Amino acid sequence: MSAVEELKNILQNIIHEPTQFPEDGNLAFLTVGRVGRLKHPGALDFGGSEYAEAEVEWLEPEPQAEDDKYGWWNLEPGTYQVEFNEGISLSENSGVLLQIWAQALKAGVTHPTAVITDSVNPLSTLLHVGNAGVGIKENARLSEVRLI
């Protein structure tokens, strides 16, 4: 089975297969489903009994024109939570590498690179927006995953 076919089996909730699986690559693109602002801090401790997730305030995308089908998140510099439309369903002893898409990096955003070895749905990451800010349209490609 090709890498692309295996990725199609692993990814859940694909929104547009021709765009998310380029013919000339062994990767898949992940798309933005929700963007949120970190509202209250999380907590980490040694034993885990005082662990708390950071609270996220989900932002509503805004249309740029009255007849727009999809809206935009116009983000100021800072750190945000991004939830992808897609989830990942992995079998035992498999994994994917999640990394920022090169065009997203050139648009002024980045997120951590991660090795994912467990099934996650929905998949999310922290997004850092550079000092110029950025506009992100609903369902925009942001990241890519590759088999490892």
C-alpha positions in Angstrom: 0.0 0.0 0.0 1.3 3.5 -0.9 2.0 6.1 1.8 -0.9 8.2 0.5 -3.3 5.3 0.6 -2.1 4.5 4.2 -2.6 8.1 5.2 -6.2 8.1 3.7 -6.9 5.1 6.0 -5.4 6.8 9.1 -7.1 10.2 8.7 -10.7 10.8 9.8 -13.0 13.6 8.7 -11.2 14.4 5.5 -13.0 17.5 4.0 -11.6 17.6 0.4 -9.5 14.6 -0.6 -8.1 16.1 -3.9 -6.7 19.1 -2.0 -5.5 17.3 1.0 -3.6 14.5 -0.7 -1.3 15.9 -3.4 -0.5 13.5 -6.2 3.2 14.1 -6.1 3.7 13.7 -2.4 3.7 11.2 0.5 1.9 13.5 2.8 -1.6 14.8 3.7 -2.7 18.3 4.7 -4.7 19.0 7.8 -7.2 21.8 7.9 -8.3 24.3 10.5 -11.6 23.5 12.1 -11.6 25.9 15.2 -9.3 28.5 16.6 -9.3 29.5 20.2 -7.6 32.0 22.6 -6.1 30.6 25.7 -8.3 32.2 28.4 -7.1 30.7 31.7 -3.8 29.0 32.5 -3.4 25.3 32.9 -1.4 23.7 35.7 1.3 21.0 35.8 2.7 19.3 38.9 5.0 16.4 39.6 2.5 13.7 40.3 -0.4 14.8 38.1 -3.0 15.2 40.7 -3.1 19.0 40.2 -3.0 18.9 36.4 -5.4 21.2 34.7 -5.9 21.9 31.0 -5.7 25.6 29.9 -9.2 27.0 29.3 -9.8 27.9 25.7 -12.2 30.5 24.4 -13.2 29.4 20.9 -13.4 32.3 18.4 -16.0 32.7 15.8 -14.8 33.2 12.2 -16.2 36.3 10.5 -17.2 36.5 6.8 -15.3 39.2 4.8 -18.2 39.7 2.5 -22.0 39.2 2.9 -22.1 36.2 0.6 -19.0 34.4 1.9 -19.7 30.7 2.7 -16.7 30.5 5.0 -15.4 33.1 7.5 -12.0 34.2 8.6 -10.1 34.3 11.9 -8.1 37.6 11.9 -5.5 36.8 14.6 -3.4 39.2 16.4 0.2 38.2 17.5 0.2 35.6 20.2 -0.5 31.9 20.9 -3.8 30.2 20.1 -5.2 26.7 20.2 -6.1 25.2 16.8 -8.3 22.2 16.5 -8.1 20.4 13.1 -11.1 19.1 11.2 -9.3 15.8 10.9 -8.5 13.2 13.5 -6.0 10.4 13.4 -6.7 6.7 13.9 -3.4 4.8 14.3 -2.9 1.1 14.6 -0.3 -0.3 17.0 3.3 0.4 16.2 2.5 3.2 13.7 2.9 6.9 13.8 2.8 10.2 11.9 4.9 13.3 12.0 2.9 16.6 12.3 4.6 19.7 11.1 3.7 23.2 9.9 3.0 23.5 6.2 5.7 25.6 4.4 3.2 28.1 3.1 1.7 28.6 6.6 5.2 29.4 7.9 5.7 32.0 5.1 2.3 33.5 6.1 3.7 34.2 9.6 2.5 31.3 11.8 4.1 28.2 13.2 3.4 25.3 15.6 5.4 22.6 17.2 6.5 19.6 15.3 5.1 16.5 16.9 5.4 12.7 16.6 1.9 11.2 17.1 1.7 7.6 18.1 -1.8 7.4 19.5 -5.2 7.9 17.9 -6.4 11.5 18.4 -9.8 12.9 17.4 -10.0 15.8 17.2 -6.3 16.6 16.8 -5.1 20.0 18.1 -1.9 22.0 18.5 -0.8 25.4 19.8 -0.4 28.0 17.0 2.0 30.9 17.3 1.1 34.0 15.3 4.0 36.3 14.5 4.1 40.0 15.2 2.3 41.0 11.9 -0.8 38.8 12.7 -2.5 36.6 10.2 -5.9 35.8 8.6 -6.9 32.2 8.5 -10.0 31.1 6.5 -12.2 28.3 7.8 -10.9 24.9 6.5 -7.5 26.4 5.4 -4.6 24.0 5.1 -2.2 24.6 8.0 -0.2 21.5 8.6 1.0 18.3 7.0 1.4 14.8 8.3 3.7 12.1 7.1 4.1 8.5 8.0 7.0 7.5 10.2 
